[in-house]
Amino acid sequence: MSGMTFFDHDNLPEPRKGTPLPERLVEGNPTFLTWDIETSADGKVTSGIWEATHGSYRSIKGESWEFCSILSGVSEIVEDGQPTRRIQAGDTFVLKPGFKGIWRVIETTRKLWVQKD
C-alpha cells in the first residue's frame, strides 16, 4: 500500500451531487459535485475535489480545518465581519474552525480540498 495519494483529474470516481442546505441558500440555485478521493482510517481526514455552479450560500466550518486550492473558476468569499476575498485558479487558503461567511460562485469553481475534523 502506497503512502501517497495522487489526484488523477482525468480519472475521477463518480461524484456525489448536492446543493446547499435550504436554510443556507442565499441566492440562485448552486449545485455541487464532490469527488471523494481519500479518507483516513479513523475518518477524521478527508480529501477530494469539489465543484460548485453559480449562486451564493452560507458556509459554516464548525470544528473542522479545510485546506483549499482553487483549480478553476472565480468565486468570492465574504467571511462574517471581514472584507470580500476574490478567489480564482491558483489561489490557496485554509478555512479554520469557526469560519462563517458567504461563498459566492461567480464562475463555476473547482477546488482540491483536504479536511481535518
MILO-560434 format. One record per residue: y, z, x of N, C-alpha, C in turn; residue in three letters. Coordinates in steps of 0.1 Angstrom, whole numbers, plus 5000, padded with zeros to 4 digits. Atoms other than C-alpha are relative to their C-alpha. Layout:
! residues N
YZXYZXYZXALA ...
***
This chain:
! residues 117
498850005008500050005000501250005009MET 498850014992503449905014501050114997SER 498949915001506250145020501349944996GLY 498750075003508849885009499849934987MET 499950075012509849734976500949885002THR 499250124999511049374976500449954987PHE 499550055012513249244948499949855000PHE 500250145000511948894942500749944988ASP 499250055011514648744920499449884993HIS 500650125006512648424914498650034993ASP 501349975006509548614902500150144993ASN 499849875007510748904879499050024989LEU 500949985012508549074854500749974987PRO 499450015013509049044817501150104998GLU 499049905002512349214808499950084987PRO 499849935013512949484783501349964994ARG 498850045007515549384757500650124994LYS 499449895007518149624744501449974996GLY 498650005004521549694730500650145002THR 499549874999523949984733499650084987PRO 500249915012523250284710501249974991LEU 498950035010525350224678501250095002PRO 498949914998527450534685500849985013GLU 499350034988528350394719500649875001ARG 499450135001529350044709501550014998LEU 498550005001533049984714500549874995VAL 499550135005533449614709499049895003GLU 500950114998531449294705498650034996GLY 501449985003527749264704499249985013ASN 500650024987526549304740498550034999PRO 501449984999522849274748499650025014THR 500549974987520849394777498649955003PHE 501350044995517949264797499850105012LEU 500349914989516249514821498749965006THR 501250034993513649414847499750125008TRP 500449884992511949734859499149955012ASP 500750054988510849684895499150115006ILE 500749904994509750024908500350144994GLU 499949865005509150384896499250095009THR 500749914991508350674919498850074992SER 501249945006505050864913500450114990ALA 499649895009506951154897501049954989ASP 499150055010509150924876501450035001GLY 498649954999512351064889500949895007LYS 499250104994513450754909499549864994VAL 500350135006513550404892500949905006THR 499150104995514950074902499749874993SER 500250135007515349724888501349925000GLY 498850095002517749454877500450014986ILE 499449985014519949484846501049894998TRP 499150115004521949214828500650044987GLU 499349985013524549254800500949894997ALA 499250115005526349004779501450064996THR 498649965003530049014768500050114989HIS 499849895009531149324750500350135007GLY 499749874994532049694756499250114993SER 500849895005530150014752500350135009TYR 499949874993530350384763498850025009ARG 501049974990528450464795500150155003SER 500149864997527250824800498850025009ILE 501149994990525250904831499250134998LYS 500849875001524151264822499950065014GLY 500249934987522551424852499549905011GLU 500650104990521351104870501149945009SER 499250084990522750924901499549864998TRP 500450145001522850544899500849925011GLU 499450094990523450314929500049864993PHE 499950135006524649974917500549895010CYS 499550124993525049634934500149894991SER 499850115010526649364913499649875007ILE 500650134996524749034917500849884995LEU 499250115006526848814894500850054988SER 499249975011529448814867501250095003GLY 498849924999532549014860500150104989VAL 499849895010533049354843501150095004SER 499149894997535449634841499450134996GLU 500549865003534550004843501350084999ILE 498949915002537050244828499550144999VAL 500449875000536050594838501050094993GLU 499049925007537550854815501050075009ASP 499049944992540850964829500449935013GLY 499850074987540750704858500549864997GLN 499650145002542250364863498849904998PRO 501050105002540350054853499549945014THR 500550064988538049914881499349874996ARG 500650135003537249544880498849985010ARG 501150024991533749474895499549864998ILE 500650145000532149144904499049995011GLN 501150024990529448994926500450055014ALA 499749944987529249174959500550145000GLY 499649865001530649504947498850094999ASP 501149905000528549814953500750144998THR 499449875003529150164939498950094995PHE 500949905006527450484927500750074988VAL 499549925011527850634893499350145001LEU 500549864997527451014898499750074987LYS 500349925012526151274874501350044993PRO 498849975007528651344847500949894997GLY 499250125002530150994847500049974985PHE 499850055014531650894813501149905000LYS 499050105001533550584805499649884992GLY 500350125007533650234791499649895010ILE 500450114992531749944806500349884991TRP 499550115007533549624795499549875007ARG 500550124994531549304803500949884996VAL 499150125002533949004807499249875001ILE 501050114998531348754820498650065002GLU 501349954998527648814818499850065014THR 500149924988526949074845498650045003THR 501449964996523749124865500250105012ARG 499949904989523249424888498650045004LYS 501249944995520549564910500350155000LEU 499849855001520149944904498950085005TRP 500949904996518450244918500550134994VAL 499649885007518550564897499150125003GLN 500749874998517550924905500450104989LYS 499849905011517151164876499950145006ASP 
***
